[in-house]
Amino acid sequence: MIADSDIMVQDILAFMERFGSLTADEAAGTIVYEAFNKLALQLFRYQFQYNAPYRKYCQARRKSPLNVRRWDEIPPLPVLAFKELTLSCEPPDEAEALFMTSGTTHADMRGCNYHPTLRVWDRSMALSFKAYVLPDTEKMTILAISPGSDQNPNSSLSRYMSQAVKLYGKSDSRFFHHAGSGLDMEALASALQAVRGCDEPILIMGTTFSYVHFLDYCRDRGLAFVLPANSVLFDTGGLKGQAREVSAHELYRDFSSIFGVGCSRFVNMYGMTELSTQLYDRTLLHRNPDADGQFYQKKSGPAWVRTLVLDPGTLEPVGEGNSGILAHFDLANWNAVMAVLTEDLGVMTGNGLVLEGRLQGSEARGCSVAADQLLQADRHE
């Protein structure tokens, strides 16, 4: 890597080590904010210099390190760019890993995120997973019901699953998803029957739709389980791109009835291939139910990621409690772009981010303008 890349990686890792143990509330303090702002501006200068497509986009928006003074002034790049352009400060053909999107939104277009080294991505994953999924224990028996990186090396989620098992799984942790045959329903059911009456909690991890298939399997056979106390059900990915509609309410109702685990032990993770850090339900951090008696899904992330909720028409920030399109600022995404304008809607509350689904085309005036600027800038030197 070039010398500037090495410095950038070391500075980001140092930030993670300094603030990685903080809760989301603690990370909102002035000291962390100032450190984040300083490093974000440093990273913006780096990406402006070495990432040519992003530099041209910023110039089209009349933004540069000369007039950007705060992290929230850094122009977020439309997520479409990861499908249209090669976004890499380092030579892409020298990357240690290439993560590609699944293509569920645009089947003929897959976004790419190049990682010259996985040190930053891995550390971001490890620290935030520990904070949000295993805040009270060092390791658990992990039953993974989605593929690991040996099956799909170009999937960031598959690496995530493998790293979770490697770093935080006890010796009897294992995968139940196999190349060619998919999820081994029978073996998983047997494993869940075997833990009945055990004292040690377990962690089940998988994509949302992997759970849906297994829940169908259990209902068809009249199966139900009683997992050990303090077990955790972790899901991610939602139901986008799937022909069958299943609401979150239905899914979590079935979680309770089939697994015998209350909603206070459900954790949903929100991640994107285009980013290097994930957001999580705060369920295990704040165990007081909302006024309606339910554990509402409110998400946050570690100290090195921040989220703005923007008006879809103007791309100006909206106030707390108002719906808008999400822009994430992720220091761990050092080689591509730290500021990503998504196609996701959400509301920021005093207790975290609430996801609302995907933006509809008719609502995306500001996003369309940004995408046009992106493509026009790339066509002209």
NORTAWO-V345086 format. One line per field, one symbol per residue. phi: phi as a letter, one per 20 degrees, with the letter a starting at -180 (. if undefined). A space follows every 10 residues. Layout:
phi=???
This chain:
phi=.ffffgffff ffffffffdf effffffeff ffgfffffff fffffffffd dgffgfffff elcbgfcedc gfefffegfg ffeecedbfe gffdffbcdc ffnfecfecc fccecfbeff gffgffffff fddcfdbebc fddedcfeff ebfedffffg ffffffecef fefaeddcgn dmfeffffff ffffegnfee fccdcafgff fgffffgfff dmebccfggm fcddcbnmcf mdfeecffff ffffgffeem cfffdecddd bcgfdccddc gegeeceeff gendeffcdb cffecccddd ffedmefdfg ndfaeecdcd ffefeebfdc eedddacedf dpedecoefe gfedffffff fffgffffec f
